Amino acid sequence: MRPGLAALALCAAALPAAAEPPSLALPLDCQLGETCFVEDFVDHDPAAEKSRDFACGLNTRDGHKGTDFALLSFDSIDQGVPVRAAAPGRVKAIRDEMPDDRLMRGVTSQTACGNAVLLDHGDGWQTLYCHLRLGSVAVRPGDTVETGARLGLVGLSGQTTHPHLHLTVLQDGKTVDPFRPDAALDSCGPPDPAHTLWTDPPAYHDTLLRLAGFSDRAPGYDDLRAGTARRDTLPPDAALVVYAEAGLAQPGDSLTISAKGPDGDELFRQTRTFDAPQERTARLRPQGPRRRLAPGRVSRRGPSHPPGPGHRPPLCPCHSDGALKARSRARPDRSPNRDARGRRGGTRPADTGTTPDRVGAARARLLKRVSLKRSG
């Protein structure tokens, strides 16, 4: 989806809660629904291996403690998408030392947030900005910032395999869902734009893309969900099949599946418009023999990493993955990622020493191009 040489805990002593929480602006430079989208919300189901978002929908994952604003392509990292302060405050801590690595090599539960900025808004309120690009952090501890101030750029640091900003809101060290700030995290209900922390609340859509991948055959639904249809590499003479599963499509929604080869040429594009509500749809796009996209492995999301050497128990109950430390230590994003079944919490691929850039990039383009477009 977290100064000085001595360790400095970011979960500092909480101040009394204020009657008026901060009002939040969009925390990055993008246009929602066009160049970015809300991918995951805070998890409102405390049960293990279960999840639901604030609106009782499926757009979250087990244990997720923030709001993810995803970009549409890896190209946006090189172009530079600024991360902005969602509210005025003071910089409490930063980290700007982790590489942008889709394979998440060396990432632990304490560094899962990647390069990050923690802002203190007073009266116990804080916001945490994760997965910033290496070398992009533009503030230092003690700096005072206003709403919209540039904090850094969206990157691929920490536990993430696609470009997005993870934003966590805290009050007295506890996670608050900015879409439902007055409710406990074990409840959910219909969206209520009048009762959020947002100055301009992002629209909520329950439609979701659950999974997408490459195969050499049209998979059955059981294989699709179990992940046994997925192929990381294919011989040059193999058929190329792209599959995707989306949920809660509404009349007028359109599902587009497309893929590009390593030379940038579009291999195919298919669009379907739904004329009736559907809880689930699995669309397959088989192709004839194609050349191999590239040698290596397709990058896929992986689990929370086990604590490495030097792991310490939590310093405060707000962060169960470990202490937030020092100027260059930020809150970990506990977000487990999708498994082979399209759920969250799968297995991280082993580093085989191959070069996954082309295949991984092709898969990333596929995931972002398998899009559900809301009518109207």
C-alpha positions in Angstrom: 0.0 0.0 0.0 4.8 2.5 7.1 16.2 13.6 13.3 19.2 12.4 14.2 21.1 9.2 14.5 19.0 7.8 17.3 15.8 6.0 16.6 12.8 8.3 16.7 9.4 6.6 17.0 6.8 8.2 14.7 3.9 7.1 17.0 4.6 9.9 19.4 2.5 10.6 22.5 -1.0 11.4 21.3 -2.5 14.7 22.1 -6.2 15.1 23.0 -8.5 14.7 20.0 -9.8 17.9 18.5 -13.5 18.5 17.8 -12.7 19.4 14.2 -10.5 16.9 12.2 -8.5 18.1 9.2 -10.2 18.5 5.8 -8.4 16.5 3.2 -7.7 17.4 -0.4 -6.7 14.9 -3.1 -3.1 13.9 -2.2 -1.6 13.7 -5.7 -1.7 15.5 -9.0 -4.1 13.4 -11.1 -7.7 13.3 -12.4 -9.7 10.7 -10.7 -11.4 8.4 -13.2 -9.0 9.5 -16.0 -5.4 9.4 -14.9 -5.8 7.7 -11.5 -8.4 5.8 -9.5 -9.0 4.7 -6.0 -7.9 1.1 -6.0 -8.4 0.0 -2.4 -10.0 1.5 0.7 -9.6 0.8 4.4 -10.6 -2.7 5.5 -13.7 -2.7 7.7 -13.9 -6.4 8.5 -11.8 -7.3 11.6 -12.0 -11.0 10.9 -8.9 -12.8 9.6 -8.9 -13.5 5.8 -12.0 -11.5 5.3 -12.4 -7.9 4.0 -15.0 -5.3 3.1 -14.7 -1.6 2.4 -16.5 1.2 4.1 -19.5 0.8 1.8 -19.7 -3.0 2.5 -18.1 -3.6 -0.9 -15.1 -5.6 -2.1 -12.7 -2.8 -2.9 -10.2 -3.5 -0.2 -8.0 -6.3 1.2 -7.6 -8.0 4.5 -5.9 -5.7 7.0 -5.5 -2.8 4.7 -5.2 0.4 6.7 -5.2 3.1 4.1 -6.6 4.4 0.8 -4.7 3.5 -2.4 -4.7 6.0 -5.3 -3.4 4.0 -8.3 -1.9 5.4 -11.6 -2.6 3.8 -14.9 0.9 2.9 -16.1 4.6 2.6 -15.2 5.3 5.5 -17.6 3.9 7.8 -15.0 6.8 7.1 -12.6 9.3 8.5 -15.1 7.0 11.4 -16.0 6.7 12.2 -12.3 3.3 12.5 -10.5 3.6 14.8 -7.5 2.3 13.7 -4.1 0.7 16.6 -2.3 -0.1 17.3 1.4 -3.7 16.5 1.9 -3.9 19.1 4.8 -1.7 21.7 6.4 0.7 20.4 9.0 4.3 19.8 10.1 6.7 17.1 8.8 7.2 14.6 11.5 9.4 12.0 9.7 10.6 11.0 6.3 12.3 8.1 4.5 14.0 8.5 1.1 16.5 5.6 0.7 14.7 2.7 -0.8 14.9 1.7 -4.5 11.9 1.6 -6.8 11.9 -2.2 -7.2 8.9 -4.1 -8.5 10.3 -7.3 -7.2 10.4 -5.8 -3.6 13.9 -7.2 -2.9 14.9 -6.6 0.6 11.5 -5.3 1.7 10.4 -6.3 5.2 7.3 -5.6 7.3 9.1 -2.6 8.8 9.9 -1.0 5.4 6.8 -2.0 3.4 5.7 1.6 3.3 8.8 2.4 1.2 9.9 6.0 0.9 7.4 8.0 2.9 6.4 11.2 4.6 4.5 11.5 7.9 2.7 14.8 8.5 1.4 15.9 11.9 -1.7 18.0 11.8 -2.0 18.6 15.5 -4.5 17.4 18.1 -3.5 13.7 17.4 -4.2 13.8 13.7 -1.5 12.5 11.2 -1.4 11.5 7.5 1.2 9.0 6.1 2.2 8.9 2.4 3.8 5.7 1.2 5.7 4.3 -1.9 7.3 7.5 -3.0 10.0 7.5 -5.7 13.6 7.3 -4.6 15.2 10.7 -4.3 11.9 12.6 -4.7 11.1 13.5 -1.1 11.0 17.3 -1.1 10.5 18.0 2.6 12.5 17.5 5.9 11.4 16.9 9.4 10.3 20.1 11.1 9.1 21.7 7.8 5.7 23.3 7.9 3.6 22.7 4.8 0.3 23.9 3.5 -2.4 21.9 1.7 -1.2 21.0 -1.7 2.5 21.4 -0.9 4.7 18.9 -2.9 6.0 16.1 -0.7 7.5 13.9 -3.4 6.6 11.8 -6.4 4.7 8.5 -6.8 7.1 5.6 -7.1 7.6 1.9 -6.6 9.4 1.7 -3.3 8.4 -0.7 -0.5 5.8 -3.4 -0.9 4.2 -2.6 -4.2 4.4 -3.8 -7.8 2.5 -1.0 -9.4 2.6 2.8 -9.1 0.3 4.1 -6.5 0.1 6.3 -3.4 -1.0 4.7 -0.1 -2.5 7.3 2.2 -3.2 6.4 5.9 -5.1 8.8 8.2 -4.4 8.4 11.9 -6.0 9.9 15.0 -4.2 9.3 18.3 -2.3 6.5 16.6 -5.4 4.7 15.3 -6.4 4.3 11.7 -9.3 6.4 10.6 -11.1 5.8 7.3 -11.5 9.3 5.7 -14.6 8.0 3.8 -16.3 7.0 7.1 -14.4 8.8 9.9 -17.1 8.6 12.6 -17.7 4.9 12.3 -15.7 2.0 13.9 -13.6 -0.2 11.5 -15.9 -3.2 12.2 -18.9 -1.5 10.6 -19.9 -0.4 7.1 -22.8 1.2 5.3 -23.9 3.2 2.3 -21.5 6.0 1.1 -22.4 9.4 2.7 -20.4 12.2 0.9 -21.7 14.6 3.6 -19.8 12.8 6.3 -16.2 12.3 5.2 -12.9 14.1 5.8 -12.6 15.0 2.1 -13.3 18.5 0.9 -14.4 17.0 -2.4 -15.2 13.3 -1.7 -14.1 10.9 -4.5 -17.0 9.0 -6.0 -17.4 5.4 -4.9 -17.9 2.6 -7.4 -18.4 -1.0 -6.2 -17.3 -2.4 -9.6 -13.9 -4.0 -9.4 -11.2 -5.8 -11.4 -10.3 -8.9 -9.4 -7.6 -10.5 -11.6 -6.1 -10.7 -15.0 -3.3 -12.8 -16.6 -1.7 -14.6 -19.5 -2.3 -18.3 -20.4 -1.8 -20.7 -23.3 -5.4 -21.9 -23.2 -8.9 -20.7 -22.3 -9.1 -21.6 -18.6 -12.2 -22.9 -16.8 -13.4 -20.9 -13.9 -11.8 -23.2 -11.3 -8.4 -22.9 -12.9 -8.9 -19.2 -13.2 -9.6 -18.7 -9.5 -6.9 -21.2 -8.4 -4.3 -19.5 -10.5 -3.3 -22.8 -12.3 -4.0 -21.2 -15.7 -1.5 -18.5 -15.3 1.7 -18.7 -17.4 4.8 -16.7 -16.6 6.6 -17.6 -19.8 5.6 -19.2 -23.0 7.4 -20.8 -26.0 7.3 -18.8 -29.3 4.8 -21.2 -30.9 2.3 -21.2 -28.0 -1.1 -19.7 -28.2 -1.5 -16.5 -26.1 -4.6 -16.1 -24.1 -5.5 -13.1 -21.9 -8.1 -13.5 -19.3 -9.7 -11.2 -16.7 -12.3 -11.3 -14.0 -14.4 -8.3 -13.0 -17.2 -8.0 -10.5 -20.4 -6.1 -10.0 -20.7 -4.8 -13.5 -23.8 -2.6 -14.1 -25.8 -1.9 -17.2 -23.9 0.3 -19.6 -20.5 -0.6 -18.1 -17.9 -1.6 -20.6 -15.0 -4.1 -20.1 -12.0 -3.6 -22.4 -9.1 -6.1 -22.6 -6.0 -5.2 -24.6 -2.4 -6.1 -24.6 0.8 -4.8 -26.2 4.0 -6.6 -27.1 7.5 -5.5 -26.2 7.8 -3.4 -29.3 4.7 -1.4 -28.2 2.4 -2.8 -30.9 -1.1 -3.6 -29.7 -1.7 -7.3 -30.1 -5.5 -7.1 -29.7 -8.3 -5.2 -28.1 -11.8 -6.4 -27.2 -14.6 -4.4 -25.6 -17.9 -5.7 -24.2 -20.7 -3.5 -22.9 -23.0 -5.1 -20.4 -26.8 -4.7 -20.8 -27.7 -6.3 -17.4 -26.3 -6.3 -13.9 -23.7 -9.0 -13.3 -22.1 -10.1 -10.0 -19.2 -11.6 -11.9 -17.9 -11.8 -15.4 -14.9 -13.7 -16.8 -13.9 -12.7 -20.3 -11.3 -14.6 -22.3 -9.4 -13.4 -25.3 -7.6 -16.3 -27.0 -5.0 -15.6 -29.7 -3.1 -17.8 -32.1 0.6 -18.5 -31.9 2.6 -15.5 -31.0 6.2 -14.7 -30.4 7.4 -14.8 -26.8 7.0 -11.4 -25.2 10.4 -11.6 -23.5 12.5 -14.0 -21.5 12.0 -14.1 -17.8 9.2 -14.0 -15.3 6.0 -12.0 -15.0 6.0 -9.8 -11.9 3.1 -10.6 -9.6 2.1 -9.3 -6.2 3.4 -11.0 -3.1 2.7 -11.3 0.6 3.7 -9.3 3.6 7.3 -10.2 4.3 8.4 -11.9 7.5 10.4 -9.9 10.0 14.1 -9.9 9.1 17.1 -9.7 11.5 16.7 -6.9 13.9 12.9 -7.0 14.0 11.5 -5.5 17.2 8.1 -5.8 18.7 5.6 -3.0 18.2 6.2 0.2 20.2 2.5 1.2 20.1 -0.8 -0.6 19.4 -1.5 1.5 16.3 1.1 -0.5 14.2 1.3 -4.2 14.7 4.0 -4.8 12.1 6.8 -3.1 14.0 8.0 0.3 15.3 8.1 3.3 13.2 11.6 4.5 13.5 13.9 7.5 12.9 13.8 10.1 10.2 14.4 7.4 7.6 11.9 5.0 9.0 8.2 5.2 8.1 5.1 3.3 8.9 4.8 -0.1 7.1 1.9 -0.7 4.8 0.6 -4.0 6.2 -1.3 -4.5 2.9 -0.9 -8.1 1.8 -1.1 -8.4 -2.0 -3.1 -10.6 -4.3 -2.5 -14.3 -4.3 -2.7 -16.6 -7.3 -6.5 -16.9 -6.8 -6.9 -13.2 -7.3 -7.3 -12.6 -3.6 -4.8 -10.8 -1.4 -2.0 -12.5 0.3 -0.2 -14.5 -2.4 3.3 -15.7 -2.9 6.1 -13.4 -4.0 8.0 -14.8 -7.0 11.5 -16.0 -6.4 14.3 -13.9 -7.8 15.6 -16.2 -10.6 18.2 -13.7 -11.8 16.3 -13.2 -15.1 15.2 -9.9 -16.4 11.4 -9.4 -16.0 11.2 -5.9 -17.2 9.5 -6.5 -20.6 7.2 -9.2 -19.4 6.5 -7.4 -16.1 5.8 -4.2 -18.0 3.5 -6.0 -20.4 1.6 -7.5 -17.5 1.3 -4.1 -15.8 0.0 -2.6 -19.0 -2.5 -5.5 -19.3 -3.7 -5.0 -15.7 -4.3 -1.3 -16.3 -5.9 -1.8 -19.7 -8.4 -4.3 -18.4 -10.6 -1.5 -17.3 -14.3 -1.2 -16.4 -15.6 2.1 -17.6 -18.7 3.5 -15.8 -21.4 4.7 -18.2 -22.6 8.2 -17.7 
